[in-house]
Amino acid sequence: MDFWDNRLQQAIRQLFGDLDEDTLRGIRAFFDWVDLPGGTFLVRQGDQGDCMYVLASGRLKVQRRHSSGRMDNLGEISNGEPVGEMALITGEPRSADILAMRDSVMARLSKAGFDELVHLYPQALMNISKTIINRFKRSTGAKRAKKRIVNLCVLVVSDKLDVKTFTRELCAALTVHGDVYFLDSATVNAELHKEEIAQSTHSNNETYRRLTSWLEEQEINHRFVVYLPDAEDTEWTRRCLRQADEILLLGDGTASPQLHTLETRYLHGPVRLTIAGQTLAIVHPAQQTHPIGTAAWLAPRELNFHHHIRWQNTKDMARLARFLSGNAVGLV
């Protein structure tokens, strides 16, 4: 059994209840696979509910639009969780937008397939109804917990900044808070023993899903996965941005604070690749005592935080690692 089928069978058991092997295989046959790039919508509020999905890999965001234009973030959907299962029973329109926060792989069950499945396995309808009721009871009055940062993308936004040295020191600082795994395109190609697999696209589903499942396994096995994009605009660079829970923008405090080409192209505007949060680290010379020019860096960007880091200063790097890992302590 491969990675994807194992994920799907676990989810089917959670959704449809305890099943014998023959019934499990029969239900599995009604699902087909769907790839969803990060930053794109799976469903939109008001769409007809004609299928359900099981998230096998990735992360989804649930948000509801109001007539006033206000948007409520309702939570996130993680691996193994179903999406839109109530639509198969009620036939009602989608009640919220579902947006891919990173590259995601899902198994889809159509309404026609569900109707046929229930005809062949009548107990499936009873089991899924119980599952929906129990999930609703657990979720009433409570929001989904915010997911912690696992995948961190370090995107350099200034030329001539030694991003590899910075990233190596950041990984060392993060190890205080958990196991860290560093990934760049060369590492991926070497680990998977296939030249240029890091640059796989949707046009080659086999290698694309092989890479996606391997990256998912690294997230499971490590507290932090630190992604380093290529220096240029490549498929690996775009995947790093889509895969990230948080993007750490790395700027040279002595250089221009203007948006980098990759920022303009992929992190801003209607065609942005990701909705991941962004943190800015402004790197200053080692001997600098006071940061300057901060406002010019902040003005064109929408950031969660910004930090001033002196080059190769272990205390500054440790502070940044505490913030990124959720271990920062404030004293008022």
Disulfide bonds with the S-S distance in Angstrom:
none
